Amino acid sequence: MQTWLKIKKMNEPIIYKNQIRNNNFGKNVRIVEPVNIYEITTGDNCFIGPFCEIQKGVVIGNNTKIQSHSFICELVTIGNNCFISHGVMFINDLFQMGKPAGGDASKWKSTQIGNDVSIGTNATILPVSICDNVVIGAGSVVTKNITESGIYVGNPAKKIRNI
């Protein structure tokens, strides 16, 4: 019995606590914990909901709302007056070598989100550019640049109508 206790104690996991560190926040930014937010920049009047992770280098414009359970990886820029709904996932690694690039940031790609863009619940955004005045439907997967304003849905996301 004592041997088991010693082994168990030696194999305890390393536990990281949620954190908000080294950020450049604008005025009137509201954050609901728990979150992991590090080395980002936000504009004024932003909201970040609980259970989000936003990684270093992300830039979020004024009046933008990020709802709960969303993941925003490095190399993402989000414009002003945007709405990122619950569970939206941004991807910066296209697995070009047939496996994750890991820490090799030279293989990652960037994502640019314009102004007045709304992204629906559980959408997945690959490394793309999305112009201003776009709505992405819930559950959609954006695989290509969006260069015309409108409403996009599906997998892959396609324009269904103008706004």
TAHURA-V191768 format. One line per field, one symbol per residue. ss: DSSP state (H for helix, E for strand, - for the rest). phi: phi as a letter, one per 30 degrees, with the letter a starting at -180 (. if undefined). burial: I if it has 16 or more other ideal C-beta (glycine too) atoms within 10 Angstrom, else O. A space follows every 50 residues. Layout:
ss: ???
phi: ???
burial: ???
This chain:
ss: -HHHHHHHHH--------EEE--E-----EE----EEE--EE----EE-- --EE----EE----EE----EE---EEE----EE----EE---------- ----HHH---EEE---EEE----EE---EE---EEE----EE---E---E EEE-E--EEEE--
phi: .ddedddeddcdddccdeabbhcccddhdcbcddbbbbhcbbddhcbbdd icbbceidbbddhcccddicbbdeicbcddhcbcddidccbccchdciad diddddcdbcbbcddhcccdeidccddbccddhbccdeidbccbeccbel cbbjbddbdcadd
burial: OOOOOOOOOOOOOOOOOOOIOOIOIOOOOOIOOOIIIIOIOIIOIIIIIO IIOIIOIIIIIIIIIIIOIIIIIIIIIIIIIIIIIIIIOIIIIOOOOOOO IOOOOOOIOOIIIIIIIIIIIIIIIIIIOIIOIIIIIOOIIIOOOIOOIO IIIOOOIOOOOOO
